[in-house]
């Protein structure tokens, strides 16, 4: 009588692996167990937020430069505003954007975790909304000085960030670096309040549709696509305030 299971191989699989046997054919397959998913700590969220913000700003800075020129030049043509340089004010921007990313996402994740623990029965979307608002209010305080310097250089008011800092301080003192803070908050807080809850919602929808309800199965590319979709919706909704700022 033919045995159901094939004979063990001469070199058995390692202890960390397990063997799947097939009754219809005499062969086996070694399957690696799934790696456990470990939640990030608050400090790791800080580092991840800063690194991701730095990468995003660096890659998208030319687009941001063209956007700023278009917003500040009512009569400028697209061909004119697309002329180089594309990285004016980059040093000031990256110096403020990395701490901004750390402040926003570190505060968001810490606040979200606290709220979920304190109010387990509450609507999660509303908790995400509150955490997003808290994150961006903290982040805007860090971002504003660098944003003021960056946009002055992008628009051609000053040649470089150092000259911009001197000119702003000479004209308005320290308060000059927080020019437009209210409009920055008016843009970024609604943007983040739209983006992050939408991102959490999109992740849940995707996990329910493709990953059996577990968000651990969402890979980096899928997460990036979901983040891009939520970010585009938030940017479209808050662009008029960005122009005013």
C-alpha positions in Angstrom: 0.0 0.0 0.0 1.4 3.4 -1.0 1.9 5.6 2.1 0.0 8.9 2.1 3.1 10.9 3.2 6.4 10.8 1.4 9.6 9.8 3.2 11.4 12.4 5.2 14.3 14.0 3.3 17.9 13.1 4.3 18.4 16.7 5.6 15.3 17.7 7.6 14.1 21.3 7.5 15.4 23.7 10.1 13.5 24.2 13.3 12.2 27.6 12.3 10.5 26.1 9.2 7.7 23.7 8.9 6.8 21.2 6.1 3.6 21.1 4.2 2.8 17.6 2.7 0.6 16.9 -0.3 -1.5 13.7 -0.4 -1.8 13.7 -4.2 1.9 13.8 -4.9 5.1 12.6 -3.2 6.8 15.9 -2.6 7.0 18.5 0.1 7.4 22.2 0.4 9.3 24.1 3.0 7.4 27.2 4.1 8.9 30.1 6.1 6.7 31.3 8.9 5.4 34.8 8.8 7.5 37.3 10.7 5.7 38.8 13.7 4.6 42.4 13.3 5.8 44.7 16.1 4.2 48.1 16.7 6.6 51.0 16.6 7.4 52.9 19.7 6.8 56.7 20.1 10.5 57.4 19.5 10.5 55.2 16.4 7.5 57.2 15.1 9.5 60.4 15.6 12.4 59.0 13.5 10.1 57.6 10.8 8.2 60.8 10.6 11.3 62.9 10.2 12.9 60.6 7.6 9.7 60.3 5.5 9.2 64.0 5.6 12.8 64.7 4.5 12.5 62.2 1.6 9.1 63.7 0.5 10.3 67.3 0.6 13.6 66.5 -1.2 11.8 64.7 -4.0 8.9 67.1 -4.4 10.8 70.4 -3.9 10.9 71.4 -7.6 7.2 71.0 -7.8 6.7 73.0 -4.7 8.9 75.8 -6.1 6.9 76.0 -9.3 3.6 75.9 -7.3 4.8 78.8 -5.1 5.9 80.9 -8.2 2.5 80.3 -9.8 0.6 81.3 -6.6 2.7 84.5 -6.2 2.8 85.6 -9.8 -0.7 86.3 -11.2 0.6 87.1 -14.7 3.5 84.6 -14.9 3.2 82.0 -17.6 3.9 78.3 -17.0 7.1 78.4 -19.1 8.5 81.3 -17.0 7.8 79.8 -13.6 9.3 76.4 -14.7 12.7 77.9 -15.3 15.5 76.8 -12.9 16.7 77.0 -10.2 14.4 74.4 -8.7 15.9 74.2 -5.2 16.0 77.8 -3.9 15.5 77.9 -0.1 16.0 74.1 0.2 18.4 74.3 3.1 15.9 76.3 5.2 13.1 74.0 4.2 14.8 70.8 5.1 16.0 72.2 8.4 12.4 72.9 9.4 10.6 70.1 7.6 12.4 67.2 9.3 11.6 68.5 12.8 8.1 69.2 11.5 7.6 65.6 10.4 8.8 64.4 13.7 6.5 66.7 15.6 3.4 66.0 13.5 3.6 62.2 13.3 5.1 61.7 16.8 2.3 63.8 18.3 -0.3 62.1 16.1 0.7 58.6 17.0 1.1 59.4 20.7 -2.3 61.2 20.9 -4.0 58.5 18.8 -2.7 55.7 21.1 -3.7 57.7 24.2 -7.2 58.3 22.9 -7.8 54.8 21.8 -6.8 53.5 25.2 -8.9 56.1 27.1 -12.0 55.8 24.8 -12.1 52.3 23.4 -15.8 52.5 22.6 -15.6 55.9 20.8 -15.9 56.3 17.0 -12.3 55.8 15.8 -12.6 58.3 13.0 -13.3 61.1 15.4 -10.3 60.1 17.5 -8.1 60.1 14.4 -9.4 63.6 13.7 -8.6 64.9 17.1 -5.1 63.3 17.0 -4.4 64.8 13.5 -5.4 68.3 14.7 -3.1 68.0 17.8 -0.2 66.8 15.6 -0.4 69.6 13.2 -0.9 72.4 15.8 2.4 71.2 17.4 4.1 70.8 14.0 3.0 74.2 12.6 4.9 75.9 15.5 8.1 74.2 14.3 7.5 74.6 10.6 6.5 78.3 10.3 10.0 80.0 10.5 11.5 77.7 7.8 8.4 78.0 5.6 8.6 81.8 5.7 12.3 81.8 4.8 11.8 79.1 2.0 8.9 80.9 0.3 10.7 84.3 0.4 13.7 82.7 -1.4 11.5 80.7 -3.8 9.6 83.9 -4.8 12.9 85.7 -5.5 12.5 88.2 -2.6 15.9 87.2 -1.3 18.8 85.3 -2.9 19.5 82.7 -0.3 18.2 81.6 3.2 20.9 83.5 5.1 20.0 86.7 3.4 16.3 86.0 4.0 16.9 85.5 7.7 18.8 88.7 8.0 16.2 90.7 6.0 13.2 89.2 7.9 14.9 89.9 11.3 15.9 93.4 10.3 12.4 94.3 9.2 10.2 92.6 11.8 12.4 90.9 14.4 11.5 87.4 15.6 7.8 88.0 14.9 8.7 88.2 11.2 9.5 84.5 11.2 6.0 83.7 12.2 4.4 85.9 9.6 1.4 83.9 8.2 1.3 81.5 11.2 -2.4 81.8 11.4 -2.9 81.1 7.7 -0.4 78.2 7.9 -2.5 76.7 10.7 -5.7 77.4 8.8 -4.2 75.4 5.9 -2.3 72.6 7.6 -4.7 71.7 10.4 -7.7 71.1 8.0 -5.3 69.3 5.5 -4.0 67.0 8.2 -7.5 66.6 9.7 -8.6 65.4 6.2 -5.5 63.4 5.3 -4.8 61.3 8.3 -8.3 60.1 9.1 -8.8 59.4 5.4 -5.5 57.4 5.3 -6.7 55.3 8.3 -10.0 54.8 6.6 -8.4 53.8 3.3 -6.1 51.3 5.1 -9.1 49.7 6.8 -11.0 49.4 3.5 -8.0 47.9 1.8 -7.3 45.5 4.6 -10.9 44.3 4.6 -10.9 43.9 0.9 -7.5 42.4 0.3 -5.9 41.3 3.6 -8.6 39.5 5.4 -9.2 42.5 7.7 -5.6 42.7 9.0 -3.6 45.9 8.3 -0.4 44.0 8.9 -0.7 42.7 5.3 -0.5 46.2 3.8 2.9 46.6 2.1 5.0 49.8 1.6 3.8 50.3 -2.0 0.1 49.9 -1.0 0.5 52.2 2.0 2.2 54.8 -0.2 -0.6 54.7 -2.7 -3.2 55.0 0.0 -1.3 57.9 1.5 -1.0 59.6 -1.9 -4.8 59.3 -2.4 -5.6 60.8 1.0 -3.0 63.5 0.5 -4.4 64.6 -2.9 -7.9 64.9 -1.5 -6.6 67.0 1.5 -4.5 69.2 -0.8 -7.4 69.9 -3.2 -9.6 70.9 -0.3 -7.1 73.3 1.3 -5.4 74.8 -1.8 -7.4 78.1 -1.6 -6.0 78.7 1.9 -2.5 77.8 0.7 -2.7 80.5 -2.0 -3.8 83.1 0.7 -0.9 82.0 2.9 
